[in-house]
Amino acid sequence: MVESYSGFGGDGEDTGLTAILKEKGVTKVYSCGLAYDYCVGSTAESAANAGFESFVIMDATKSVAPETAAKMKDRLDRVNVRELQSDQFENLDFWLRNVNFVVLFLLNKLKINL
């Protein structure tokens, strides 16, 4: 097994997450946790590259350092990952319209099977 920052894998590793999510009809991926400039950002970037609409919940993540956060922001901007705040999730109508979501960071790191 290869260690990677992304919940989707990397460096030749495929966690199978893309296939699982697509099989379940997931179209949107919301990522949060530690750290924005490594695992969270890499997972959000991989989700976008795999064809999912990808979001990072910015007030539910933290960076290791400002320099690496700026580099990750550039990477995410290039693949159209969008930033949200958690207060956007308080509205039930929002959740009902956006039920296809998963916090990928936890799925991979905690080895949760869908």
Accessible surface in RSA format (square Angstrom, percent):
REM  Atomic radii and reference values for relative SASA: ProtOr
REM  Chains: A
REM  Algorithm: Lee & Richards
REM  Probe-radius: 1.40
REM  Slices: 20
REM RES _ NUM      All-atoms   Total-Side   Main-Chain    Non-polar    All polar
REM                ABS   REL    ABS   REL    ABS   REL    ABS   REL    ABS   REL
RES MET A   1   172.36  89.3  83.61  55.3  88.75 211.3  63.53  54.0 108.83 144.2
RES VAL A   2    64.26  42.3  59.94  54.3   4.32  10.4  63.57  55.2   0.69   1.9
RES GLU A   3   139.90  80.3 120.71  91.3  19.18  45.7  66.42 128.5  73.48  60.0
RES SER A   4    20.42  17.3   5.64   7.5  14.78  34.1  13.73  29.2   6.69   9.4
RES TYR A   5   124.35  58.1 119.96  68.3   4.39  11.4  81.69  61.4  42.66  52.6
RES SER A   6     6.26   5.3   5.33   7.1   0.93   2.1   5.33  11.4   0.93   1.3
RES GLY A   7     1.66   2.0   0.00   N/A   1.66   2.0   0.63   1.7   1.03   2.3
RES PHE A   8    17.36   8.7  10.35   6.4   7.01  18.2  10.47   6.3   6.90  19.7
RES GLY A   9     9.49  11.7   0.00   N/A   9.49  11.7   1.33   3.6   8.16  18.3
RES GLY A  10    26.12  32.2   0.00   N/A  26.12  32.2  26.12  71.7   0.00   0.0
RES ASP A  11   133.53  93.5  92.95  92.5  40.59  96.0  33.52  78.9 100.01  99.7
RES GLY A  12    86.27 106.4   0.00   N/A  86.27 106.4  43.72 120.0  42.55  95.3
RES GLU A  13    33.07  19.0  18.30  13.8  14.77  35.2  17.40  33.7  15.67  12.8
RES ASP A  14   114.65  80.3  85.63  85.2  29.02  68.6  35.69  84.0  78.96  78.7
RES THR A  15    47.64  33.9  13.44  13.6  34.20  81.5  22.59  30.3  25.05  37.9
RES GLY A  16    23.79  29.3   0.00   N/A  23.79  29.3  23.46  64.4   0.32   0.7
RES LEU A  17    13.09   7.3  12.41   8.9   0.68   1.7  12.85   9.0   0.24   0.6
RES THR A  18    41.23  29.3  40.87  41.4   0.36   0.8  30.84  41.4  10.39  15.7
RES ALA A  19    68.27  62.8  58.17  89.8  10.10  23.0  64.88  91.4   3.38   9.0
RES ILE A  20    64.92  36.9  63.38  47.2   1.55   3.7  64.86  46.7   0.06   0.2
RES LEU A  21     1.24   0.7   1.24   0.9   0.00   0.0   1.24   0.9   0.00   0.0
RES LYS A  22   109.23  53.3  90.75  55.7  18.48  44.0  57.75  52.0  51.48  54.8
RES GLU A  23   149.62  85.9 112.09  84.8  37.53  89.4  46.43  89.8 103.19  84.2
RES LYS A  24   115.08  56.1  81.38  49.9  33.70  80.2  45.84  41.3  69.24  73.8
RES GLY A  25    40.99  50.5   0.00   N/A  40.99  50.5  33.98  93.2   7.01  15.7
RES VAL A  26    20.61  13.6  15.46  14.0   5.15  12.4  15.46  13.4   5.15  14.0
RES THR A  27    75.74  53.9  71.25  72.2   4.49  10.7  65.97  88.6   9.78  14.8
RES LYS A  28    47.16  23.0  47.16  28.9   0.00   0.0  18.61  16.8  28.55  30.4
RES VAL A  29     0.00   0.0   0.00   0.0   0.00   0.0   0.00   0.0   0.00   0.0
RES TYR A  30     4.06   1.9   4.06   2.3   0.00   0.0   2.58   1.9   1.48   1.8
RES SER A  31     0.00   0.0   0.00   0.0   0.00   0.0   0.00   0.0   0.00   0.0
RES CYS A  32    24.50  18.5  24.02  26.8   0.48   1.1   0.00   0.0  24.50  26.4
RES GLY A  33    20.90  25.8   0.00   N/A  20.90  25.8  20.90  57.3   0.00   0.0
RES LEU A  34   116.86  65.1 111.41  79.7   5.45  13.7 111.87  78.6   4.98  13.4
RES ALA A  35    14.26  13.1  11.58  17.9   2.69   6.1  11.58  16.3   2.69   7.1
RES TYR A  36     7.95   3.7   7.95   4.5   0.00   0.0   7.45   5.6   0.50   0.6
RES ASP A  37     6.67   4.7   0.00   0.0   6.67  15.8   0.00   0.0   6.67   6.7
RES TYR A  38    69.12  32.3  68.48  39.0   0.64   1.7  43.06  32.4  26.06  32.1
RES CYS A  39    18.13  13.7  18.13  20.2   0.00   0.0   0.00   0.0  18.13  19.6
RES VAL A  40     0.00   0.0   0.00   0.0   0.00   0.0   0.00   0.0   0.00   0.0
RES GLY A  41     0.00   0.0   0.00   N/A   0.00   0.0   0.00   0.0   0.00   0.0
RES SER A  42    11.92  10.1  11.20  14.9   0.73   1.7   6.58  14.0   5.34   7.5
RES THR A  43     0.51   0.4   0.51   0.5   0.00   0.0   0.00   0.0   0.51   0.8
RES ALA A  44     0.00   0.0   0.00   0.0   0.00   0.0   0.00   0.0   0.00   0.0
RES GLU A  45    30.59  17.6  30.59  23.1   0.00   0.0   4.00   7.7  26.59  21.7
RES SER A  46    27.67  23.4  22.24  29.7   5.43  12.5   8.64  18.4  19.03  26.7
RES ALA A  47     0.00   0.0   0.00   0.0   0.00   0.0   0.00   0.0   0.00   0.0
RES ALA A  48    19.59  18.0   4.65   7.2  14.95  34.0   5.08   7.2  14.51  38.4
RES ASN A  49   102.95  71.0  65.86  63.6  37.09  89.3  28.85  69.4  74.10  71.6
RES ALA A  50    24.11  22.2   8.77  13.5  15.34  34.9  21.39  30.1   2.72   7.2
RES GLY A  51    65.29  80.5   0.00   N/A  65.29  80.5  31.85  87.4  33.44  74.9
RES PHE A  52    10.89   5.5   2.57   1.6   8.32  21.7   3.15   1.9   7.75  22.2
RES GLU A  53    67.79  38.9  57.63  43.6  10.16  24.2  33.45  64.7  34.35  28.0
RES SER A  54     2.91   2.5   0.00   0.0   2.91   6.7   0.00   0.0   2.91   4.1
RES PHE A  55     5.74   2.9   5.74   3.6   0.00   0.0   5.74   3.5   0.00   0.0
RES VAL A  56     0.14   0.1   0.14   0.1   0.00   0.0   0.14   0.1   0.00   0.0
RES ILE A  57    17.42   9.9  17.42  13.0   0.00   0.0  17.42  12.5   0.00   0.0
RES MET A  58    49.19  25.5  40.03  26.5   9.16  21.8  40.25  34.2   8.94  11.8
RES ASP A  59    84.28  59.0  45.34  45.1  38.94  92.1  33.89  79.8  50.39  50.3
RES ALA A  60    42.21  38.8  23.40  36.1  18.81  42.8  35.20  49.6   7.01  18.6
RES THR A  61    23.30  16.6   1.81   1.8  21.49  51.2   5.36   7.2  17.94  27.1
RES LYS A  62   146.17  71.3 140.87  86.4   5.30  12.6  90.37  81.3  55.80  59.4
RES SER A  63    38.99  32.9  19.99  26.7  19.00  43.8  13.00  27.7  25.99  36.4
RES VAL A  64   102.70  67.6  69.94  63.3  32.76  78.9  76.04  66.1  26.66  72.3
RES ALA A  65    28.40  26.1  26.00  40.1   2.39   5.4  28.40  40.0   0.00   0.0
RES PRO A  66   107.47  78.3  95.54  87.1  11.93  43.4 102.26  84.4   5.21  32.4
RES GLU A  67   117.59  67.5 110.19  83.4   7.40  17.6  66.04 127.7  51.55  42.1
RES THR A  68    37.71  26.8  36.10  36.6   1.61   3.8  36.10  48.5   1.61   2.4
RES ALA A  69    19.45  17.9  18.40  28.4   1.05   2.4  18.73  26.4   0.71   1.9
RES ALA A  70    59.39  54.6  50.55  78.0   8.84  20.1  58.04  81.7   1.35   3.6
RES LYS A  71   138.74  67.7 135.05  82.9   3.69   8.8  83.88  75.5  54.86  58.4
RES MET A  72     2.62   1.4   1.66   1.1   0.97   2.3   2.15   1.8   0.47   0.6
RES LYS A  73    81.80  39.9  81.80  50.2   0.00   0.0  60.67  54.6  21.13  22.5
RES ASP A  74    78.46  55.0  76.01  75.7   2.44   5.8  12.91  30.4  65.54  65.4
RES ARG A  75    83.01  34.9  82.13  41.9   0.88   2.1  26.37  36.0  56.64  34.3
RES LEU A  76     5.15   2.9   5.15   3.7   0.00   0.0   5.15   3.6   0.00   0.0
RES ASP A  77    72.15  50.5  57.06  56.8  15.08  35.7  27.93  65.7  44.22  44.1
RES ARG A  78   171.21  71.9 137.63  70.2  33.58  80.0  74.91 102.4  96.30  58.4
RES VAL A  79    41.01  27.0  26.67  24.1  14.34  34.6  32.45  28.2   8.56  23.2
RES ASN A  80   120.56  83.1 105.08 101.5  15.48  37.3  31.22  75.1  89.34  86.4
RES VAL A  81    10.08   6.6   0.57   0.5   9.52  22.9   0.57   0.5   9.52  25.8
RES ARG A  82   126.83  53.3 122.86  62.6   3.97   9.4  52.28  71.4  74.55  45.2
RES GLU A  83    77.40  44.4  51.43  38.9  25.97  61.8  20.48  39.6  56.92  46.5
RES LEU A  84    16.27   9.1  14.04  10.0   2.23   5.6  16.27  11.4   0.00   0.0
RES GLN A  85    79.78  44.6  79.78  58.3   0.00   0.0  39.23  83.5  40.55  30.8
RES SER A  86    50.07  42.3  46.54  62.1   3.53   8.1  26.97  57.4  23.10  32.4
RES ASP A  87    92.78  65.0  80.23  79.9  12.55  29.7  29.11  68.5  63.67  63.5
RES GLN A  88    77.14  43.1  67.11  49.0  10.03  23.9  31.32  66.7  45.81  34.7
RES PHE A  89    21.68  10.8  14.85   9.2   6.84  17.8  15.40   9.3   6.29  18.0
RES GLU A  90   147.09  84.4 112.54  85.1  34.56  82.3  50.70  98.1  96.40  78.7
RES ASN A  91    82.64  57.0  73.36  70.9   9.28  22.3  27.59  66.4  55.05  53.2
RES LEU A  92   120.82  67.3 115.43  82.6   5.39  13.5 116.70  82.0   4.12  11.1
RES ASP A  93    82.73  58.0  81.12  80.7   1.61   3.8  12.22  28.8  70.51  70.3
RES PHE A  94    34.04  17.0  34.04  21.1   0.00   0.0  34.04  20.6   0.00   0.0
RES TRP A  95    71.52  28.7  71.07  34.4   0.45   1.1  65.03  34.7   6.49  10.5
RES LEU A  96   115.21  64.2  96.32  68.9  18.90  47.5  96.47  67.7  18.75  50.4
RES ARG A  97   165.32  69.4 133.39  68.0  31.93  76.0  75.48 103.2  89.84  54.4
RES ASN A  98    15.61  10.8  13.15  12.7   2.46   5.9   2.86   6.9  12.74  12.3
RES VAL A  99    97.12  63.9  81.36  73.7  15.76  38.0  82.10  71.3  15.02  40.7
RES ASN A 100    52.39  36.1  49.59  47.9   2.80   6.7   3.43   8.3  48.97  47.3
RES PHE A 101    86.17  43.1  68.69  42.5  17.48  45.5  68.69  41.6  17.48  50.0
RES VAL A 102    17.29  11.4  14.25  12.9   3.04   7.3  17.29  15.0   0.00   0.0
RES VAL A 103    35.82  23.6  31.23  28.3   4.59  11.1  31.23  27.1   4.59  12.4
RES LEU A 104     0.00   0.0   0.00   0.0   0.00   0.0   0.00   0.0   0.00   0.0
RES PHE A 105    33.67  16.8  32.76  20.3   0.91   2.4  33.67  20.4   0.00   0.0
RES LEU A 106    83.30  46.4  83.30  59.6   0.00   0.0  83.30  58.5   0.00   0.0
RES LEU A 107    17.27   9.6  13.96  10.0   3.31   8.3  14.12   9.9   3.15   8.5
RES ASN A 108    22.36  15.4  15.36  14.8   7.00  16.9   7.68  18.5  14.68  14.2
RES LYS A 109    76.37  37.3  53.64  32.9  22.73  54.1  42.90  38.6  33.47  35.7
RES LEU A 110   110.49  61.5  88.02  63.0  22.47  56.5  91.83  64.5  18.66  50.2
RES LYS A 111   124.79  60.9 104.80  64.3  19.99  47.6  98.27  88.5  26.52  28.2
RES ILE A 112    86.16  49.0  71.32  53.1  14.84  35.8  75.46  54.3  10.70  29.0
RES ASN A 113   140.53  96.9 113.70 109.9  26.83  64.6  30.97  74.5 109.56 105.9
RES LEU A 114    91.56  51.0  35.84  25.6  55.72 140.1  58.12  40.8  33.44  90.0
END  Absolute sums over single chains surface
CHAIN  1 A     6552.1       5135.0       1417.2       3744.7       2807.4
END  Absolute sums over all chains
TOTAL          6552.1       5135.0       1417.2       3744.7       2807.4
